[in-house]
Amino acid sequence: MKGIKKSPTAESLYLEYSHQTEGCIFPLHTSVALFLLSYCDCKVFNVYLVFTEENTDTSLLREALSQDVDIQVISRQDVPPIVQNCCLPAVVEKSDVFCRAGLAVVLRHIIQKSYEAKPSRKEILELLGFKKTCLKACAEVSEWTRLCELTIPLAVENFLQESSDQSPAIPEEILQLERKLSEPVRVHNDDKLRRQKLKQQKTAGVEPPSGKGKAKGKAGAQKPSKELSGSSKSLELKVAFSKLTMQDTADTNREPSHIRKAKASALPPLEHVFAEGLYFTLADIVLLPCVHHFLVIICKKYYEKLEQFPLLTSWYQRIQEVPKVKTAASKWGIHFLCLPELLNSESKPHLNSDEVTAVEEPSDPLFTGGPRPTMTKLTLWISVIAFICCKQKHF
């Protein structure tokens, strides 16, 4: 903010600064990028805030930015020609001949450059998820990327603007995210983890869900949300936070016979700890500023609506436990809310066995994006190839 000179060896990151709404002085895409820069402690970019309106007030901006933040403020006409027609955020290489644009592309690039600068911080690279594919598919083909990158930020920004006039409808995209968090988690080693969870439940005397039919009565119904919010951390939480701290939680003891021989349909589903499943990823970084500003308005003006989002509020509280998240968020004006336990375990939604089956066996095998299992698609292609080979032999 004090006439910082451009480093000739660094890439340039251009972020939009166009409007100010209640409690949110940055556009959400800009908030997400700044939050990631702070979380990664990334200082390898020349960062610019680009004004899209000439009469934009900068008083709140000066108050929000700390003195040690290396950011320059420029107008739209001062950006390089290659960026003029791009939707921000955008990153331009020092030669000014190659530009990366779009939120997911830019964020993935920030992670890669941050890890190259600090290879010892392996948790930065882990943000890209399993096989480094988190938000890699473009929004045009991936429902999950489209939800995180485009529709949720846009819906929340519209909600923030409308909330000052009258009681707005809850964005459908937020409700969709709540439903996503209720789906069973599928990961590459989920059979092993689900057997460990079954063993954990048997040891604790919890009746696991049967593979056939619905649970009978409230006493026998599974309450997965109670496990994640309990004082003793569940298997999912242990696995998730061991990944963050780079600790090995593998169970070296041989599982009992009845656990090894249990059918897959009898194994309990894994629950969401973070947005894509068990592990903290870039998707959580993208969603946090959006969900935070949404919850600020809900708690301030429409508190009674908060009970519609038990899983989202649990995720919001859980993400505060991730190392460095609170520090990085507060640097850009995101001060976490202290949400109470709104609902008891009986009123929290849970999946019965029929719903689990419906999620685990999708009727549409085509790729729709997001954190989806790959075995269904692989099996489909093997069947197609085998069919073609049989036809060729007949001819």
C-alpha positions, 0 to 999 in steps of 0.5 A: 500500500506504500508504493511497493515496487514490482519485483522483476523476477516474480509473477503478478497476481491480479485480484478484483476489488469492485464493491463493498457489502456488509461485513465483506469489503472484498469480492469473494473470489478475491477473499479466497485468493488472499486467504490462500496466500496467507495460509500458504505464507506465499510471498512469490507474487506481486499482488495487485488489487484492480479497481473496476470502478473509478469512484470506488472508496478505498477507506475501508481497504486501508483499514482492512490491510495490515501494514506488512501486506505487500499489495498495490492498488491499480485501475483496470486500464493499468493492467497488462493488455493480456489481462484486460479481457480476462475475468479476475483473478489472473496470474501473469508470468514476468514476461507478460506473454502468458496468463492464467485466469479463473479462480480454480486455475489460479489457486492451484497455481498458487499452491504449486508455486508456494510448495516450490518455494517451501518444499518442507511444507508438504501440507501445502501440496496436500491441498490438491487432494488425492492424485492432485486432482482437487478442482482440476476439472473445469467448471464446464464438465465438473459439477463440483468445481462449478459449485465451488468456483462459480455458483456458491460465491455468486449466490452468497454475494447476491444473498449479501446484497439482498439481505439488506432489503428484506428476508431473502430466500436461502440460496439453493447452492447452500442447500446443495452443499448441505446435501453434499455433506450428508453423502457417504464419503468415498476414498481410495482405501475406504474398505479398510477404513470402514472395517476399522470403523466397524471394529471401533463401533463394535468395541464401543457397543454401537450397533452398525447399520445393517446392509438390508432394510431400515434401522428399527426404532430410534434406539437402533438408528445410526447417528453418525453426526454424534460421533463427529461431534463427540468428545472422543474423536471418531475414526474419520477425525483421527484420519483427517487430522493425522493427515494434517500433522503428517502422522501415521495412524495405520492400525497394525493389529490384525482385525478379528475374523468377523470384521474381515469377513463382513460384507461391504454392504454391512460396513458403516459409511464414512462421514464428511470431516471436510468438504470433499471427504476426510481431508482438508483440501483446496475446496475447503479454502474456497468455501470458507469465506463464502460460508463465513459471510453467509453465516454472519448474515444468518446469525445476525438477522435470520437466526432461526434459519441456522438450524437448517444447516447442521452439517454446514455449521459443524463443518464450519466449526471443525475447520477452525481446528485446522492449524494456521486457518484462524491466523490466515483468516483473521488477517483478511477480516474473517473472524470466526463465529462461535456457533452453539450446538443448535441441534441435538443428535436425534434431530440431525439428519442421518442416512438410512441403509436405503439412502446409502445404497442409492448414493453408492450405486449412482444410476448415471455412470457418466462423469459429472465431476466432483469427488466421485468414485472411479470404479463404476466408470472403470467397470463400464469401460471394461465391459464396453471393450470386452463387448467390442472384442467379442463382436470382432471375434464373431466377424 
